[in-house]
């Protein structure tokens, strides 16, 4: 029993490691919450547009990691602009649009397709970014920095730390399995080679960094 308690304490200490002015636990928990919230908002919006229930996630579960990364990384970068609404709006719009563009290019190189399409939107570029989304990203950035992130951290802090770590671990494992099964299904349907796509991704990264 003593060894089990010691192991558990070591695991907890890893989650409490400081990172980017926060700790791993808060960053991962916020990433999960943003990913779920992003899935909910986009699925509701697309269901309304399509007039039928639409799952906007890549896999089966209610999880869109692009929103998780966008929310957490966006907050870390843009938080110094808190209270300065105009610079925050334009910086958020630019940062989110750039992120969306880079993710779309990477998806096109790796999977041969992009999982959204703005061709029907005015002032779009190759259907992967558009003015409408850029305008929306700016408002999202202001809302996240000024209001939402603080509320998310308050919610995280109200949870028992051990329960929170357990829930985060459970979600991560479930999402990893879900994505693995989905990627495996796509690979089988399209004669998809992960080693080949890995080389493509490495090549894309090298060409981007030049």
C-alpha positions in Angstrom: 0.0 0.0 0.0 2.8 2.4 0.8 4.4 1.8 -2.6 1.0 2.5 -4.3 0.6 5.8 -2.4 4.2 6.8 -3.3 3.5 6.0 -7.0 0.3 8.0 -6.9 2.1 10.9 -5.4 4.7 10.8 -8.1 2.1 10.8 -10.8 0.4 13.8 -9.2 3.7 15.7 -9.0 4.1 15.3 -12.7 0.7 16.9 -13.3 1.7 19.8 -11.1 4.8 20.6 -13.0 4.9 24.3 -13.9 4.6 25.1 -17.6 4.1 28.5 -19.4 3.0 30.2 -16.2 0.5 27.5 -15.3 0.9 23.8 -14.7 0.4 20.6 -16.8 -2.9 19.8 -15.0 -4.6 23.1 -15.8 -3.3 23.2 -19.4 -4.5 19.6 -20.2 -7.8 20.1 -18.4 -8.4 23.4 -20.3 -7.4 21.7 -23.6 -10.0 19.0 -23.0 -12.7 21.5 -22.1 -12.0 23.7 -25.1 -12.0 20.7 -27.4 -15.4 19.5 -26.1 -16.9 23.0 -26.1 -15.6 23.6 -29.7 -17.2 20.4 -30.8 -20.6 21.3 -29.2 -20.6 24.8 -30.7 -19.6 23.8 -34.2 -21.8 20.7 -34.3 -24.9 22.8 -33.2 -24.0 25.5 -35.9 -23.5 22.9 -38.7 -26.6 21.0 -37.7 -28.5 24.2 -38.0 -26.9 25.0 -41.4 -27.4 21.4 -42.7 -30.9 21.1 -41.1 -29.8 17.7 -39.8 -27.7 16.4 -36.9 -24.0 16.8 -37.9 -21.0 15.5 -36.0 -18.2 18.0 -36.6 -15.6 15.8 -34.9 -13.1 13.7 -36.8 -13.9 10.6 -34.7 -17.0 9.4 -33.0 -16.7 11.2 -29.7 -17.5 14.9 -28.9 -14.0 16.2 -29.2 -12.3 18.7 -31.6 -8.7 19.1 -30.6 -8.1 22.0 -33.0 -10.3 24.1 -30.6 -8.3 22.7 -27.7 -5.0 23.7 -29.1 -6.4 27.0 -30.4 -7.9 27.9 -27.0 -4.9 27.0 -24.8 -2.2 28.3 -27.2 -4.2 31.3 -28.1 -4.6 32.2 -24.4 -0.9 31.7 -23.7 0.0 34.0 -26.6 -2.7 36.6 -26.3 -3.1 37.0 -22.5 -0.7 39.9 -22.4 -3.2 41.9 -24.5 -6.0 41.4 -21.9 -8.0 44.6 -21.5 -6.7 46.0 -24.8 -9.7 45.1 -26.9 -8.7 46.4 -30.3 -5.2 44.9 -30.5 -6.6 41.7 -28.9 -9.3 41.4 -31.5 -7.0 41.8 -34.5 -4.2 39.7 -33.0 -6.7 37.0 -32.2 -8.2 37.1 -35.7 -4.8 36.9 -37.4 -3.4 34.2 -35.1 -6.5 31.9 -35.4 -6.7 32.4 -39.2 -3.0 31.6 -39.6 -3.5 28.5 -37.4 -6.5 27.4 -39.4 -4.6 27.9 -42.7 -1.5 25.8 -41.5 -3.7 23.0 -40.1 -5.6 22.9 -43.5 -2.3 22.7 -45.5 -1.0 20.0 -43.2 -4.2 18.0 -43.5 -4.1 18.4 -47.3 -0.6 17.1 -47.4 -1.2 14.2 -45.1 -4.8 13.1 -45.7 -5.4 14.5 -49.2 -8.4 16.5 -47.9 -9.5 19.2 -45.5 -12.3 18.5 -43.1 -14.0 21.9 -43.7 -15.0 23.8 -46.8 -15.5 27.6 -47.1 -16.0 27.7 -50.9 -19.5 28.9 -50.5 -18.4 31.8 -48.3 -17.5 35.2 -49.7 -13.9 36.2 -49.8 -12.5 32.8 -49.1 -9.0 31.5 -50.1 -9.1 28.0 -51.6 -12.0 27.1 -49.3 -9.8 26.8 -46.2 -10.0 30.3 -44.8 -12.5 33.1 -45.3 -13.3 36.6 -44.1 -16.4 35.5 -42.2 -14.4 33.1 -40.0 -11.6 35.6 -39.5 -14.0 38.1 -38.2 -15.5 35.5 -35.9 -12.1 34.3 -34.6 -11.4 37.9 -33.5 -14.6 38.0 -31.3 -13.8 34.5 -30.0 -10.4 35.6 -29.0 -11.7 38.6 -27.0 -14.3 36.4 -25.3 -11.8 33.7 -24.4 -9.2 36.1 -23.0 -11.5 38.5 -21.3 -14.1 36.0 -19.9 -14.0 32.3 -20.7 -10.5 31.2 -19.7 -10.9 32.5 -16.2 -14.2 30.7 -15.8 -12.7 27.5 -17.1 -9.8 27.7 -14.6 -12.3 28.5 -11.8 -14.2 25.3 -12.8 -11.0 23.3 -12.8 -10.0 24.6 -9.4 -13.4 23.6 -7.9 -12.7 20.0 -8.8 -10.8 17.7 -6.4 -7.3 17.5 -7.9 -7.1 13.7 -7.9 -10.6 13.4 -9.4 -9.6 16.0 -12.1 -6.5 14.1 -13.0 -8.4 10.8 -13.2 -11.1 12.4 -15.5 -8.4 14.0 -17.7 -6.5 10.7 -18.0 -9.8 8.8 -18.8 -10.7 11.3 -21.5 -7.2 11.2 -23.1 -7.2 7.4 -23.2 -10.8 7.4 -24.7 -9.9 10.0 -27.3 -6.7 8.2 -28.2 -8.5 5.0 -28.8 -11.3 6.7 -30.7 -8.8 8.5 -33.0 -6.7 5.3 -33.5 -9.8 3.3 -34.6 -10.9 6.1 -36.9 -7.4 6.5 -38.5 -7.2 2.7 -38.9 -10.6 2.7 -40.7 -9.5 5.4 -43.0 -6.2 3.7 -43.7 -8.0 0.5 -44.6 -10.5 2.2 -46.9 -7.9 4.3 -48.8 -4.9 2.0 -48.7 -3.3 4.6 -46.5 0.4 4.2 -45.5 1.3 5.9 -42.2 5.0 5.6 -42.9 4.5 7.4 -46.3 2.4 10.1 -44.6 5.0 10.5 -41.9 7.6 11.3 -44.6 5.2 13.7 -46.2 4.6 15.5 -42.9 8.3 15.7 -42.1 8.9 17.1 -45.6 6.1 19.6 -45.1 7.7 20.8 -41.8 11.1 21.1 -43.4 9.8 23.0 -46.4 7.8 25.3 -44.0 10.9 26.0 -41.8 13.1 27.0 -44.8 
